[in-house]
């Protein structure tokens, strides 16, 4: 259902033709990069956290990880990921297809500045076999993000 909701959302804003339906899985950064023939760092992975018992999403570049010290300085508590079996309940998408589009109304979206390094990035589009190519500015606009944050560091 979440993929259909994302497609409906993209139809409303005129971006349906940019959704890429993939024959290969895009559930992980590595899988998505292979399926899209791009660098893993260009995958805009969406991570789900609980903040004061509410879900937030942080979209970050595929070559980064959450830096707990940076996260705590922004959100004033330790990063706590939503358990995989609860993600759909909180966000509206299942793991492997979590994206910042067509999510539950009370979920806030944050974009990590690591995405600004790229001309285009590829977030998921609601399931584990889809993505959409967007500029960081387009992603900011259509994800209705709360703000840009600096909560990541490059993976070792």
C-alpha positions in Angstrom: 0.0 0.0 0.0 2.8 2.5 0.8 4.2 2.3 -2.8 0.7 3.1 -4.2 0.4 6.0 -1.8 3.8 7.3 -2.9 2.8 7.0 -6.6 -0.4 8.9 -5.8 1.6 11.6 -4.1 4.0 11.9 -7.0 1.1 12.0 -9.5 -0.4 14.9 -7.5 2.9 16.9 -7.9 3.6 15.8 -11.4 6.6 13.5 -10.8 5.2 10.0 -11.5 7.3 9.7 -14.7 10.5 10.0 -12.6 9.8 7.0 -10.4 12.1 4.1 -11.3 10.6 0.7 -11.0 13.5 -1.8 -10.5 13.8 -5.4 -11.3 16.5 -5.8 -8.6 16.0 -5.1 -4.9 16.7 -1.6 -3.7 16.2 -2.5 0.0 19.8 -1.8 1.1 22.2 1.0 0.0 24.4 -1.5 -1.8 21.4 -3.2 -3.6 20.0 0.2 -4.6 23.3 1.4 -6.0 23.6 -1.8 -8.1 20.1 -1.5 -9.3 20.4 2.1 -10.2 24.0 1.9 -11.5 25.2 4.7 -9.2 27.6 5.1 -6.3 26.3 3.9 -2.9 26.9 7.4 -1.5 24.2 8.8 -3.9 21.5 6.6 -2.3 19.4 8.8 0.0 18.7 6.4 2.8 15.8 7.1 5.1 16.3 6.2 8.7 13.5 6.1 11.3 13.9 7.1 14.9 11.8 7.6 18.0 12.0 11.1 19.5 9.8 11.7 22.5 7.7 8.7 21.5 7.1 10.2 18.0 8.7 9.0 14.7 11.1 11.2 12.9 12.9 10.4 9.6 16.4 11.4 8.8 17.4 11.2 5.1 21.2 10.9 4.7 23.8 9.9 2.1 24.5 6.2 1.6 28.1 6.5 2.8 27.3 7.9 6.2 26.2 6.8 9.6 24.5 8.6 12.5 27.0 10.3 14.8 25.4 9.9 18.2 27.1 13.0 19.6 25.9 15.2 16.7 22.4 13.6 17.0 22.2 14.4 20.7 23.3 18.0 20.2 20.4 18.6 17.8 17.7 16.4 19.3 18.8 16.5 23.0 18.5 12.8 23.5 20.3 9.6 22.4 19.4 8.2 18.9 16.9 5.4 19.2 16.0 3.7 15.9 12.4 2.3 15.5 12.5 -1.5 15.7 12.0 -2.9 12.1 8.7 -4.6 13.0 7.3 -1.2 14.2 8.4 1.0 11.4 5.3 0.6 9.3 3.0 1.4 12.3 4.9 4.7 13.1 5.8 5.8 9.5 3.5 4.1 7.0 6.3 2.3 5.1 8.0 -1.0 5.6 11.7 -1.4 6.0 13.4 -1.5 2.6 11.0 1.0 1.2 11.0 3.8 3.8 11.1 7.2 2.2 10.1 10.7 3.2 7.0 10.8 0.9 3.4 9.9 1.7 4.2 9.3 5.3 1.9 9.6 8.4 1.0 13.2 9.1 2.8 13.5 12.5 6.2 12.3 11.2 8.8 15.0 10.8 11.5 14.7 8.1 15.0 16.0 8.5 17.6 16.0 5.7 21.3 15.5 6.6 23.7 17.9 5.0 25.7 15.0 3.6 23.2 15.0 0.7 24.2 18.4 -0.4 27.4 17.1 -1.9 25.5 15.6 -4.9 23.8 16.9 -8.0 21.2 14.2 -7.6 20.3 11.5 -5.0 18.1 8.5 -5.1 15.6 8.0 -2.2 13.3 5.0 -2.2 9.7 5.4 -3.4 7.7 3.3 -1.0 8.9 -0.3 -1.6 12.0 -2.4 -2.0 12.1 -2.2 -5.8 11.7 1.6 -6.5 13.5 4.9 -6.3 13.3 8.4 -7.6 16.1 10.6 -8.8 16.0 14.1 -7.2 18.2 17.1 -6.6 18.7 17.9 -2.9 16.6 21.0 -3.4 13.8 19.0 -5.0 14.1 16.5 -2.1 13.8 19.3 0.4 10.7 20.7 -1.3 8.7 17.5 -1.9 9.6 15.8 1.4 8.2 18.8 3.3 11.3 18.6 5.5 11.4 20.3 8.9 15.1 21.3 8.4 18.5 20.4 7.3 20.7 18.9 10.0 24.3 17.8 10.5 24.0 14.4 12.4 26.2 12.1 10.3 29.8 11.2 9.7 31.3 9.2 6.9 31.5 5.4 7.4 34.9 4.0 8.0 
